[in-house]
Amino acid sequence: MSQPRQSRALIIVNSNFCSSDHDVVLGTRKGAKREAEKLSRILSRLNYKVKLVHNKTAKEINDLYQQERCCEHGEYFVSIISSHGEEGVIFGCDMEPVKLTQVFQTLSSERCPVLTKIPKIFFIQACRGTEFDRGVVVECDSGNPAPQSKPDCFSACVSIPPQTVVMFACSPGYVAFVNAFGSMFLQALLKVLEGEERHLALNRLMTRINWEVAFCCQARGTYQGCKEMPCFITNLLQEVFPFSAPIAEEADGV
């Protein structure tokens, strides 16, 4: 009896950036490589066939998703992107933009019929703007919270095709934090995948990540006290449980 095909996971992490004229403009993302390797290991132990790549140009990133169209896929496709970014794009290590809508459409049913019924799940660790989230007061013994200097402004939602889920590290217009220990968002994802919450339906699992980042994480150092609020968009038609497999024992020496 043939074995069922493994679900696939593609992890792209850009840590070092250099333009075509060799100018380094964007800072090194310390901690991003190590947390990506941890995510790769836990997904492998959850029976995903994982491809982890580092420091890819914009063209190479687009090519990686084109290559997925030719692969044999299992029940799910998961992709984690960790890079610098702004609203609607992430940057290759050559500092050229990659449009997220183009990535999502590459794997849509119109362009990739083999993935029509397979849920495609994206986790995007990247800034979506330059605003800093100072958080909000949820309980106060006296007085009223100070009004914000300007109302929140949400850009148009990224368009995603059917059977696609996208979870962003932060809300539109805001920065996403990363330091030598990793990022708030992907560390929360890692914690959930390693714990019992991985058995939850995907929408509940993502809500759990929202709670973890909102209530348990805040920036230190220069941006002391700043917060982050992940959010997700889904076009799924049913509940899915992509991480509910038993965690396999880790191979010796890994």
PyMOL commands that set and color helices and strands:
alter all, ss='L'
color gray80, all
select helices_A, chain A and resi 32-45+58-68+100-106+113-115+184-194+196-199+202-216+221-223
alter helices_A, ss='H'
color red, helices_A
select strands_A, chain A and resi 7-13+48-54+77-82+85-86+89-91+97-99+120-125+129-131+164-168+173-174+178-179+182-183+231-234
alter strands_A, ss='S'
color yellow, strands_A
deselect
rebuild
show_as cartoon
